[in-house]
């Protein structure tokens, strides 16, 4: 045998055992746990409920692989005292790699540091030391507030943190990981915490639809470019889905972004602070698949389809309007849609908003902002929304009126100079009030006999988004279709300028990282928009009723502000609508519901029926439950004191065997007024509080869950009706409550998500437990 062949044969003989040994070593060190298969389900079950939104502790967002790798930061997103804008730290936008996030002061929670185990390992170990008594209240010294200080520590600070806050292990103040879950996560961390890159595989139908929409949005003519910009600024927040796709494809959601690269190439996102900011160069609108876990708070859906595209084409391009010159991105004009999109017919713009009115109202009422009290303290706990019919909106029907008032529709918030806050605000307030005065004069001239119910948008006889209900839950809020609950204290009637301004002030121009000046101006301007919506309602009511209602809405300390800060309402021009002077809002609302019956949905007997006889106590499960729960409706805390002690959002899980129904009890706090930024507690009137009962789940932040066997529902309701002291709620929780320490807390908490998936599959998302109370 030749020498070469001998050497080859010898190397082969030597290599076989070496390869076998390497294979054995490889098997021995193969990771025991896979992130996607074993670890991510644990995080979704036990961690995302707190680590999902902007207020996630330490900005640790565990809704995505990238968020986990990014890690944590000690810089808070919410800071109501900062005098300058903070640097933005938006996942998938402001940095793309782990190294880039480290440059932005994010630190790893997965990697060992300073010869210590990973920060996540250590804080989970601290959590394992807690042994809560089953379904008992947590000790009073444990701070559960969203502003607590015991929630953020770097690796080098952890020992001191743990000594000072021994009850702050994770999951925080709730039934923790099971031994098997703890073993899986800590072993995975010890093995190197491998986190794969997230990928979304699109079906051929999804790829085709995506390309069709990108092509449509990136057409070259000036008219098409201006409309695409308008759509982008109104869709950038949306979770878009292809509503005409197969059901399996509708589980994939997209977001529209601006990219340096055209369709077919990897997206290079333009990280502008606002959607109205200049993209600085050539760009393209792209649809990017969303990879994060679906979170209810931020999951605000919007449907795309071929029919929708055809409708938009007809809506925006049927008229032969022209663009003299494309609007630039100069800050003071780009943020004002009445200048930027002046060339687009206002009827098309308003109809676009009305077609998906619930999405747009959700975007500025619910929105992605996790602590919304900067805006929510300007609204009441329950009110109804209707819209002005386009044929009776003078901004649309009278171009001369639109031209006259446009200069007074400028909006604040972009200038973040604290020293200019007072001066700028006085200017914006004057402009807004001047617009309201000119508007009222124009309507009085055009309709000297006043409006009729036909001046309310009827949903084009099919769209049930014509009537909406808003529920405030202290620092968050929800929007549902239809007029839900008992007749409210007030109703908003929004026209095109009101709806568009609300969207731009609170969504397109709002910066969660903005300074106190930006946030204050945003809140103050929204106060004027609320007043404008209420003033528009008063125009529908007889002139003699308006002053008394206005004084009722702006009672006590707000009476001075009513006379000094708001424009006067029209108390002379009549209305063609006659109402009962003893209950003008209720009478007007009932007439509107009758007039808009085609889009009003089913009657809400649960909250507006005068007697329990509206339901059959011996009927099916729904009838029997409604009979009992209706005992809590149409009353105030004067009659049932327990109402004032209920949490903002209470979920009732009423079960019989394997079947269950879910109801939401919404605590509507009564205010003497909502006209001021501070001092809300001084304006509460708890004896007038009420409850709205909604079948299903309303709200993203449940405050408590009661689990009640159907046969025991009468006893549960009776306990509430007869309760005389706040401590009675604790006794009720002893019997029916699912406390944070309940051994099966996570089963019941996530069963609410499963119920959403069953009843509202497109809208369902994981709920947030950051407001879950220690009842």
Number of C-alpha atoms within 10 A of each C-alpha: 5 6 8 9 10 11 11 11 12 11 11 12 11 11 12 11 11 12 11 11 12 12 11 12 11 11 10 10 9 10 16 11 17 16 18 14 9 15 20 20 13 19 17 18 16 21 22 25 24 20 23 30 22 20 20 21 24 21 24 27 26 25 22 21 19 21 20 16 25 27 23 24 22 16 16 14 19 18 14 14 10 14 16 15 16 17 13 18 18 13 14 12 15 18 18 14 12 17 11 13 21 16 10 16 13 23 22 23 24 22 19 18 14 8 6 12 17 21 22 21 23 21 22 20 15 19 23 19 12 18 11 18 12 14 20 18 18 19 10 8 7 14 15 18 11 13 11 11 12 19 17 18 20 18 21 12 10 15 14 11 18 17 10 11 15 16 20 22 23 23 19 22 20 23 25 26 20 11 9 8 17 18 12 19 24 19 16 21 22 16 14 13 21 15 16 12 9 12 9 10 9 13 11 9 12 18 11 12 18 22 15 14 17 19 16 16 20 18 13 11 9 14 20 18 16 20 20 17 18 17 16 21 22 21 21 18 23 22 20 24 23 23 17 15 16 11 11 8 16 17 13 18 23 20 17 21 23 23 21 18 17 18 17 9 9 12 18 17 20 19 18 15 17 15 24 23 17 15 16 10 6 10 17 22 24 29 20 18 19 17 16 16 16 20 20 20 24 21 24 23 20 20 15 17 15 15 11 14 14 10 13 17 14 12 16 21 16 10 11 9 12 11 15 9 9 13 15 11 15 12 13 13 16 19 25 23 19 21 16 20 19 16 18 21 18 21 18 19 20 21 17 17 19 26 16 16 24 23 21 25 23 20 26 23 25 27 23 21 25 21 17 19 18 20 24 24 23 23 23 24 25 29 22 24 23 25 27 22 22 21 14 19 20 19 24 21 14 13 12 11 15 18 12 13 17 17 13 18 21 19 24 29 27 20 16 20 16 16 10 11 18 11 9 16 20 12 13 20 22 15 19 24 20 16 20 26 15 16 19 18 15 16 19 18 12 14 15 14 13 21 21 15 18 14 16 25 23 25 21 13 12 11 17 22 25 28 28 23 23 24 28 26 27 19 15 24 26 19 23 18 19 24 25 28 23 22 21 18 16 22 24 22 25 26 25 23 20 19 21 19 22 24 22 20 24 23 24 23 25 22 21 22 21 25 24 21 26 25 23 22 25 24 23 21 24 22 21 22 23 22 24 24 21 21 23 24 22 25 26 24 24 21 17 13 18 21 14 10 17 18 15 16 22 19 19 13 14 20 16 12 14 18 10 10 14 19 20 14 20 20 15 14 20 20 19 14 15 15 19 12 13 9 11 17 22 19 16 21 18 14 16 18 18 12 15 21 15 16 21 24 16 11 14 15 18 28 24 17 16 13 15 17 10 15 19 16 16 10 12 10 18 13 16 18 22 23 22 20 22 24 20 25 22 18 17 20 20 14 14 19 22 24 28 23 16 21 20 24 25 23 26 25 21 20 18 12 7 5 8 16 16 20 19 22 25 26 25 28 23 21 22 19 22 23 25 16 16 11 9 15 9 10 19 16 15 19 16 18 23 29 25 22 25 18 15 18 22 22 25 24 23 24 21 24 26 20 19 20 16 19 13 13 19 17 13 19 16 15 16 19 17 13 17 13 10 14 12 16 19 15 13 16 20 15 14 18 22 22 25 28 21 19 16 14 20 18 11 16 22 17 14 23 19 16 17 22 15 11 13 14 14 19 14 22 22 26 23 24 20 20 18 20 17 19 22
